[in-house]
């Protein structure tokens, strides 16, 4: 009710002529419809703009209110700082990795033995802004003993082995056709040797103009020559030329054999030039002999027509197995009283005999019957009675008896035999002395068939006890308490106490990047120990990957500081436009953008731009919508091209290599990163499509879904554009 009253009052004031009102709106603090007064302050709202801060005249709370205004760029973004707005006195947007306003320094770096780099480096971000290769600039010329050093990069340029102080030419005593000279520079000792320069031959001498030596050149033959040919290998023979003047071999020429007789399966090829055999036999050059086929029978093997070689053991013979019998399944009695048979359909002379299957066995009055050939066979079995059992009755000392016996229900067969009365059968028993626990007796008699006896019992003696000390058990050995035994028998109160077993205390050794983890169990009593619960090594967990300017990128393990370098994964992208399109190569792992070219509508390169690096966004998260996330970690990077285009890349990496997602993946970011911006997904041909964004005001996040279902590449690229 109060809110409506305030609203009506404000409306009434607006209708009064001459009364000027400030901005009117609902206050989010006091929930009142109120007027707001300007404070002259501004709040930095997002990457692209700010709002005026006004004061509620009801609760006097200061809040951003009014129209949204773009930032006034007082200080441009550089490689180390974001742009600055003097109106809201705040920094906004992203750093510009291409705007280097810091002081610069010159660095020389050796390229190779011939050149070095002269680099202009930004003192703020250490990025190389300009890199030119120059030839080395030596301080002094190199000699044969002192190296030249580059004044700029300090590279050792090596010795000049052509800058020697040579002596006069002298005859080489160890080689009559040679002379030599030596470098006289201290510490060098380099020498040169060469052949005399006169016109001597194998029979005529000459004088060298350099060392003035008179010599004969036995390698300069006058001829004529003698030509011969001989085999030197399986592929070649050799022509040899010999000087007739001095008999020295002056030339040799090798050439391939000329095949006069081709190789066979048993002999190598023959060359009629050097008149020798060469190479190996030809396993396919057979002298074939034809053989007729033979069909297999039920019991014998057969074969198809085949070939053999008259020179070697080559053969195409393939054996065919015997057909086996095909029985007709009609069994007939063989008449021998034991078997029946069936006949082979392929050859009626073959019979398959089998013993009768006794369906009805022979009895004492009838023969056996076979159900297979349906006939009786053999004779009645005089022992096959249908027996009726009768229990035995043992004779006693005074009465007859009999053993168990049978009679046949079909005939008069019986096994009954009567047994006469036995009379007493006396048995003598020895005396037995009583023991500690058992009774005894004197010698006595009994009857083996009745209860007659002269037995008289003697009482047990009781134990003669001996005491034994106790022994405590250990982890692995048994023990016992104090116990008694008897000196006369094996009586004992011994009770074994089980071994205690080990009392292990566990200590866990955690796994490292390269070593397994495990638990060590140590006994508190005897120190016995063992290990179990092994845990695999964790593997390296790398931090952010950084480009190395040589097509590779590196990262350091966050656990053990191990540094790993891999080749950049490069993917081509295009930003399409009406007149000029931008082509570039992106490594989604380290964020390096290289090979940036502007191409006009005729396909000509208009301009080549310097490469940049997209910056890693650390608070990004990924969740699988369909299927599962790939192995590795999410890598989301943002940054601007030199042309000003803002880009965002999304990929997953494992050990510096991209991994391929499948299905749909939901990406979530802090909402402030894309406040006032929209995303446009870039296809492989440069076509763009709007990417829907989902905002969570309570969690202050923004999210979108990327579909990798039919994607052939593990990275997706978006353009970050201001909202319209």
Buried (B, 14 or more C-beta within 10 A) or exposed (E): EEEEEBBEEBEEEEEEEEEEEEBBBEBEEBEBBBBBEEEEBBBBBBBBBBBBBBBBBBEEBBBBBBEEBEBBEEEEBBBBBBBBBEBBEBBBBBBBBBBBBBEBEEBBEBBEEEBBBBBBBBEBBEBBBEBEEBEBBBEEEBBBBBEBBBEBBEBEBEBBEEBBEEEEBEBBEEEEBBBBBBBEBEEBEBEEEBBBEBEBBBBEEBBBEBBEBEBBBBEBBEEEBEEEBEBBEEEBBBBBBBBEBEEEEBEEEEEEBEEEEEBBBBBBBBBEBBEBBBBEBBEEBBEEEEBEEEEBEBEEEBBBEBEBBEBBEBEEEEEEEEBEBEBEEEBBBBEEEBBBBBBBEEBEEBBBEBEBEEEEEBBBBBBBBBEBBEBEBBEEBEEBBBBEEBEEBEBBBEEEBBBEBBBBEEEEBBBEEEBEEBEBEEEEBEEEEBBBEEEBBBEBEBBEBEEBEEEEEBEEBEBEEEEBEEEEBEBEEEBBBEBEBBEEBEBEBEEEEEEBEBEBEEEEBEBBBEEEBBBBBBBEEEEEEEEEEEEEEBBBEBEBBBBEEEEBBBBBBEBEEBEBEBEBBEBEBBBEBEEBBBBBBBBBBBBBBBEBBBBEEEEEEEEEBBBBBBBBBEEBEBEBEEEEBBEBBBBBBBBBBBBEBBBBBBBBBBBBBBBBBBBBBBBBBBBBBBBBBBBBBBEEEBEBEEBEBEEEEEEEBBBBBBBBEEBEBBBBBBBBBEEE
